């Protein structure tokens, strides 16, 4: 489980060509504040394409504050 002071966040990677989100990774937001762009294999296109970090909320990955 993530600690309270944990700087690593779970992010989704979206393909620039097909728009699919199939890869998830964690990133230290303190060391790398800019968006990640990684070359990964797309099964749909059957080739390597650039996947970039999403801006969208990954609702199930964020912890909701308790009331």
MDTraj code that builds the backbone (N, CA, C; nanometers):
import mdtraj as md
import numpy as np

residues = "UNK UNK UNK UNK UNK UNK UNK UNK UNK UNK UNK UNK UNK UNK UNK UNK UNK UNK UNK UNK UNK UNK UNK UNK UNK UNK UNK UNK UNK UNK UNK UNK UNK UNK UNK UNK UNK UNK UNK UNK UNK UNK UNK UNK UNK UNK UNK UNK UNK UNK UNK UNK UNK UNK UNK UNK UNK UNK UNK UNK UNK UNK UNK UNK UNK UNK UNK".split()
xyz = np.array([
    [0.0828, -0.1178, 0.0000],
    [0.0000, 0.0000, 0.0000],
    [0.0873, 0.1241, 0.0000],
    [0.0358, 0.2301, -0.0569],
    [0.1121, 0.3544, -0.0653],
    [0.1163, 0.4239, 0.0702],
    [0.2323, 0.4756, 0.1034],
    [0.2457, 0.5508, 0.2276],
    [0.1906, 0.6903, 0.2086],
    [0.1701, 0.7608, 0.3193],
    [0.1117, 0.8944, 0.3130],
    [0.2043, 0.9914, 0.2400],
    [0.3347, 0.9815, 0.2606],
    [0.4298, 1.0728, 0.1994],
    [0.4871, 1.0215, 0.0685],
    [0.4218, 0.9263, 0.0062],
    [0.4729, 0.8657, -0.1166],
    [0.4630, 0.9638, -0.2337],
    [0.5728, 0.9861, -0.3040],
    [0.5777, 1.0797, -0.4162],
    [0.5419, 1.0132, -0.5485],
    [0.5350, 0.8807, -0.5517],
    [0.5070, 0.8099, -0.6775],
    [0.3569, 0.8040, -0.7029],
    [0.3186, 0.8355, -0.8257],
    [0.1784, 0.8338, -0.8661],
    [0.1610, 0.7345, -0.9801],
    [0.0460, 0.6707, -0.9850],
    [0.0133, 0.5785, -1.0925],
    [-0.0439, 0.6585, -1.2085],
    [0.0112, 0.6375, -1.3289],
    [-0.0341, 0.7115, -1.4465],
    [-0.0668, 0.6136, -1.5582],
    [-0.1521, 0.6570, -1.6488],
    [-0.1858, 0.5775, -1.7666],
    [-0.1122, 0.6323, -1.8874],
    [-0.0763, 0.5436, -1.9791],
    [-0.0086, 0.5848, -2.1019],
    [-0.1026, 0.5619, -2.2199],
    [-0.1197, 0.6656, -2.3031],
    [-0.2108, 0.6604, -2.4163],
    [-0.1310, 0.6655, -2.5458],
    [-0.1691, 0.5815, -2.6410],
    [-0.1040, 0.5792, -2.7713],
    [-0.1408, 0.7053, -2.8482],
    [-0.0423, 0.7690, -2.9115],
    [-0.0700, 0.8889, -2.9895],
    [-0.1393, 0.8561, -3.1208],
    [-0.1145, 0.7381, -3.1744],
    [-0.1719, 0.7026, -3.3043],
    [-0.3122, 0.6429, -3.2935],
    [-0.3314, 0.5498, -3.2010],
    [-0.4609, 0.4816, -3.1945],
    [-0.5494, 0.5320, -3.0801],
    [-0.4924, 0.5977, -2.9808],
    [-0.5705, 0.6495, -2.8691],
    [-0.6049, 0.5474, -2.7627],
    [-0.5474, 0.4274, -2.7708],
    [-0.5764, 0.3243, -2.6713],
    [-0.4894, 0.3426, -2.5477],
    [-0.5451, 0.3068, -2.4329],
    [-0.4711, 0.3146, -2.3067],
    [-0.4527, 0.1729, -2.2555],
    [-0.3342, 0.1166, -2.2789],
    [-0.3109, -0.0213, -2.2385],
    [-0.1957, -0.0355, -2.1407],
    [-0.1174, 0.0681, -2.1222],
    [-0.0040, 0.0607, -2.0303],
    [-0.0253, 0.1534, -1.9118],
    [0.0136, 0.1056, -1.7941],
    [0.0109, 0.1843, -1.6722],
    [0.1477, 0.1736, -1.6072],
    [0.1934, 0.2818, -1.5476],
    [0.3220, 0.2816, -1.4806],
    [0.3168, 0.3808, -1.3658],
    [0.4163, 0.3767, -1.2802],
    [0.4237, 0.4745, -1.1721],
    [0.5369, 0.5717, -1.2015],
    [0.5218, 0.6929, -1.1509],
    [0.6181, 0.7973, -1.1809],
    [0.6405, 0.8810, -1.0555],
    [0.7654, 0.9165, -1.0301],
    [0.7985, 1.0052, -0.9200],
    [0.7758, 1.1478, -0.9682],
    [0.6718, 1.2130, -0.9178],
    [0.6337, 1.3452, -0.9663],
    [0.7311, 1.4538, -0.9229],
    [0.8068, 1.4279, -0.8188],
    [0.9028, 1.5275, -0.7713],
    [1.0243, 1.5333, -0.8642],
    [1.0726, 1.4192, -0.9117],
    [1.1902, 1.4156, -0.9970],
    [1.1585, 1.4434, -1.1428],
    [1.0415, 1.4036, -1.1899],
    [1.0041, 1.4217, -1.3302],
    [0.8676, 1.4893, -1.3393],
    [0.8621, 1.6215, -1.3281],
    [0.7330, 1.6917, -1.3334],
    [0.6731, 1.6968, -1.4744],
    [0.7564, 1.6841, -1.5792],
    [0.7039, 1.6897, -1.7159],
    [0.6379, 1.5563, -1.7532],
    [0.5624, 1.5580, -1.8631],
    [0.4920, 1.4380, -1.9077],
    [0.5890, 1.3335, -1.9603],
    [0.5578, 1.2079, -1.9318],
    [0.6370, 1.0971, -1.9846],
    [0.5952, 1.0673, -2.1277],
    [0.6905, 1.0298, -2.2097],
    [0.6629, 0.9823, -2.3451],
    [0.7541, 0.8625, -2.3684],
    [0.6952, 0.7446, -2.3778],
    [0.7719, 0.6209, -2.3925],
    [0.7310, 0.5486, -2.5198],
    [0.8281, 0.4854, -2.5841],
    [0.7997, 0.4038, -2.7011],
    [0.7657, 0.2633, -2.6540],
    [0.6432, 0.2193, -2.6834],
    [0.5944, 0.0888, -2.6416],
    [0.5311, 0.0189, -2.7614],
    [0.5096, -0.1108, -2.7468],
    [0.4491, -0.1900, -2.8537],
    [0.2974, -0.1817, -2.8454],
    [0.2333, -0.1514, -2.9579],
    [0.0879, -0.1483, -2.9663],
    [0.0407, -0.2761, -3.0348],
    [-0.0408, -0.3550, -2.9650],
    [-0.0916, -0.4802, -3.0220],
    [-0.1889, -0.4522, -3.1357],
    [-0.2639, -0.3444, -3.1229],
    [-0.3633, -0.3110, -3.2249],
    [-0.2964, -0.2743, -3.3580],
    [-0.1905, -0.1943, -3.3527],
    [-0.1210, -0.1497, -3.4739],
    [-0.0076, -0.2438, -3.5141],
    [0.0327, -0.3325, -3.4225],
    [0.1428, -0.4265, -3.4429],
    [0.2742, -0.3581, -3.4774],
    [0.3048, -0.2514, -3.4054],
    [0.4335, -0.1832, -3.4197],
    [0.4583, -0.0982, -3.2951],
    [0.5796, -0.0474, -3.2830],
    [0.6146, 0.0391, -3.1710],
    [0.5692, 0.1816, -3.2018],
    [0.4995, 0.2419, -3.1072],
    [0.4534, 0.3799, -3.1194],
    [0.4812, 0.4527, -2.9888],
    [0.4678, 0.5845, -2.9908],
    [0.4923, 0.6662, -2.8719],
    [0.3658, 0.6707, -2.7872],
    [0.3816, 0.6377, -2.6605],
    [0.2740, 0.6469, -2.5622],
    [0.3057, 0.7629, -2.4693],
    [0.2094, 0.8520, -2.4466],
    [0.2308, 0.9672, -2.3597],
    [0.1421, 0.9576, -2.2361],
    [0.1832, 1.0263, -2.1341],
    [0.1110, 1.0279, -2.0070],
    [-0.0222, 1.1008, -2.0231],
    [-0.1255, 1.0477, -1.9584],
    [-0.2574, 1.1099, -1.9680],
    [-0.2750, 1.2194, -1.8651],
    [-0.3599, 1.3141, -1.8991],
    [-0.3985, 1.4180, -1.8062],
    [-0.5213, 1.3754, -1.7267],
    [-0.5960, 1.2810, -1.7843],
    [-0.7231, 1.2409, -1.7256],
    [-0.7044, 1.1738, -1.5910],
    [-0.8053, 1.1879, -1.5073],
    [-0.8089, 1.1213, -1.3780],
    [-0.8273, 0.9724, -1.3976],
    [-0.7517, 0.8960, -1.3277],
    [-0.7715, 0.7515, -1.3263],
    [-0.8455, 0.7200, -1.1975],
    [-0.9747, 0.7415, -1.1967],
    [-1.0572, 0.7367, -1.0767],
    [-1.0320, 0.6194, -0.9856],
    [-1.0140, 0.5009, -1.0426],
    [-0.9984, 0.3839, -0.9562],
    [-0.8604, 0.3774, -0.8927],
    [-0.7663, 0.4590, -0.9391],
    [-0.6309, 0.4537, -0.8875],
    [-0.6049, 0.5566, -0.7779],
    [-0.6977, 0.6478, -0.7582],
    [-0.6786, 0.7502, -0.6573],
    [-0.7545, 0.7129, -0.5312],
    [-0.6957, 0.7438, -0.4192],
    [-0.7586, 0.7148, -0.2912],
    [-0.8518, 0.8300, -0.2549],
    [-0.9765, 0.7960, -0.2248],
    [-1.0732, 0.8988, -0.1878],
    [-1.0563, 0.9319, -0.0395],
    [-1.0652, 1.0607, -0.0041],
    [-1.0513, 1.0959, 0.1377],
    [-1.1710, 1.0454, 0.2182],
    [-1.1415, 1.0018, 0.3409],
    [-1.2478, 0.9515, 0.4288],
    [-1.3207, 1.0681, 0.4912],
    [-1.4504, 1.0492, 0.5159],
    [-1.5329, 1.1558, 0.5747],
    [-1.5165, 1.1626, 0.7224],
])
top = md.Topology()
chain = top.add_chain()
for i, resn in enumerate(residues, 1):
    res = top.add_residue(resn, chain, resSeq=i)
    for name in ("N", "CA", "C"):
        top.add_atom(name, md.element.get_by_symbol(name[0]), res)
traj = md.Trajectory(xyz[None], top)
